[in-house]
Amino acid sequence: MIIVNYNTRDDTVACVGSVLEHAGDLRVHVVVVDNGSVDGSVKALRAIHPQIEVIEAGTNLGFARAVNVGAGNSTGEFVLLLNPDTLMLPESLPSLIDFARSNRQYHLIGGRTLRDDMTLEPSSCWGEPTLWSLTMYATLLSTAFKRSRLFDPESLGRWNRDTIREVPIITGCLLLIGRQDFSQLGGMDEDFFLYGEDAEFSMRAKARGLTRVVYPRAAIIHSVGGSTSSPGSSKGSMVMAGKVTLLNKTWSPRRAAAGRALLHSGVAIRAALETVGRRSDRPWTTVWRRRRDWAPGYPHAEAAIFGRSIPPAER
């Protein structure tokens, strides 16, 4: 099991505790990759959970690179990605492994994510982006009609993730894959820093003929939010960079250009509405002003957003 930690000490300690508590008879090799945290995460994890492996990256590698480091240092039949802001529910992990072993026709397996109040948090899986879905984003119809199969198709409609179903994209908050399949896919694409890498991973798996499915008995609590939840924070720019990079890598050049234009339009319209509405906080305005940082996608965006040196190929 791979958990990527970055200054989420308490959440990660609790997450690991829930895994160990609910592992049943499974032998779980938990690997936490710490991306240069300064909140005492490494010390706390080693003191409270001495049976796990903690790898100190020494710097913020982002998600994809950290996952690959963790996978390379883990053992076992499967690679399981789990977000640090999650809690494993009873029977979920044994059920997930039993399902994977009994259904070898499925290669990437996700689960059901719930909020703290046990209501559905639907981000465990998504549909693939299309020109239609991006047009709905650009025209705000996906916002006005959330979880509509027509106007918000990437949400997969009002399906409550409560049945076994093949899906286009399994997100990295809970993703199980056989170790051999993970190796054959080459791991996560390290051009991504954060956001979009799990979508690209699923789409690459699809291109290789690997099926992706949600298994609802594998349930976790996923606490979404926090200080970076606003689009105006660096998260907003990273999300857009991830979307741009996904299009650049998975679509033809002409189609990707059209998709990027729709993303720009969606951000511009949201920023304009904030100005018209005289909002005191203008998160989309911040994202729009930073468009030169995220518009080229990764790896340029990583360098621009975090003030790092731009890779030679990007100069």
C-alpha positions, 0 to 999 in steps of 0.5 A: 500500500502506497500513501503519499504524505505532505504535511498531513501528519495527523490525517496520515497517522489516522489513515495508517491506523485505520488500515492496520486496524481493518486489515483482518488476516491480510499481510499489508506492507504499508509504505508512506512516502513523505514529500519533505514535510516540516510538520513532524510527520516522519517522526510521528509515523515512525513512533506510532506505527513502527511496523510500516515503512516511511521513505523520506523523499527530502523534497516535494516530489508531487504525487506521481513520482512519489507513488513510483518511489513507493511502488518500487520499495513495496512488496506484495501481489498488488499496488494499492494507492490510498490518500492520506486524508482517508479512513479505511472502513471495516471489511473494506480492505479484505473485501477489495483484495478478495474481489480482485483475486476472484475477478482477474478480468478487472485490472484497476479497481476503485471503491466507494468514497464517503464524506464524514457524515457517510453520504456519498463523496463521488470522486472515486471515479470519473468519466473521460473528458470529451469536447462535449464535457469541456463545452459544458464546462466552458458554458457553465452548464456542468456547474448549473446542472451538477451530476446531469448525464447530459450537462455534466457527463464526467460526473457519471450522472447520479449513479451512487457508486453502489453497484459494481460498474466499469468506469473510465477513470479510477482516481488515486484516492483509492486505486488497486492494481496488480503489481505486474500490470502496474509495472507493464504500464510503467507506473505513473507518468512523472511529467505530472506533479499533482492532479491529472496523473490518475486520469492519464494512468486510467486512460493509458490502461484502457489503451492497453486493454486493461479494465477499470471497475468500481467495487462498492464494498471497498469503502473509505471515508474521504475528507475533501477540503482544507486550506488548498480547496479554493480554486484561488489557491495554488490548487486551482492552478495545479488542477488546470495544469493537470487538465491541460497536460492530460489533453496534451498527452491523450488527444491529437494536437488539433483536438487538444488545442480545442480542449485547451481553448474551452478550459480557458473560456471556462476560467475566463467566464467564471472570473468575469462573473466574480468581477460582475458580482463584486465578490470579496474573494475571487478565486477564479480571478486568481486562476485566470491571472495565473494562466501563464503559469498553468496554460502550458501544462506540466512540467512548465507549470510545476516550475512556474507555480513553485518557483523551480527551475524550468527543465531544459526542454521547456526553456 
